[in-house]
Amino acid sequence: MTYSGPKIGLVTLDLRLASAIKRLASAYNVKVIHVADPRDLPLDAEVVITRRGEFPNLDRSKVLYREDFASVEELVEKAVELTIVGPSYELVIVAIDPGKNMGAVYLLDGKVIKSRRYGHVEDLINDVKRFMNAHKDAERRYLLLGAASNLQLVKRILGELEKHLREEGVTIIVSDESFTRKGFVPKVKGMSKDEYSALILTLKNFLKLR
């Protein structure tokens, strides 16, 4: 079956970089097309990743260079954003399900960029802060925090995020998390129940946030 979803082009002879990008991209609903020669890139790969030292003048409209990003993760995330949403957006939403296994969904203009599950509160908070700080140019930024159970954990997460995000212009909303286990949209393959709950939490509040 022919793949018809979003594609990211990757042009490099650096196999270690290519392996890291493919591994990270596997968490997103995109396909990476790795080639050694730009002439072999498919036309529908709108975003291309490369190294400035290898191909400094790549003739594509959306080119991302590894050297311009602090980490490969940030590079892949930006490529995914450009592929799914484009260069401009107005609305940023991060929804968190603070259950036994914490899950979070990250959206731009209503489109899911990524979903993650976390075993440690610190990892969750750091990821949320980084995502929000990377999208400061958005017109509106919201953090949705579910509050159906484990109130001590909710208070801990809320306190940490308020400390870092309130003054940055992020609106934090604590929302009733009831009935997020049963949603009206299909669960994406590989998405945990906690990530799915965070997605349903977003959908329950989305119209109020637009």
Secondary structure, DSSP 8 states (H G I E B T S, - for coil): ----S-EEEEE-S-HHHHHHHHHHHTTTT-EEEEESSGGGS-TT--EEEE-TTT-TT---SEEEEGGGSSSHHHHHHHHHHHHHT-S--SEEEEEEE-SSSEEEEEEETTEEEEEEEESSHHHHHHHHHHHHHHTTTSSEEEEEEE-SS-HHHHHHHHHHHHHHHGGGT-EEEEE--TT-SS-SS---TT--HHHHHHHHHHHHHHHHH-
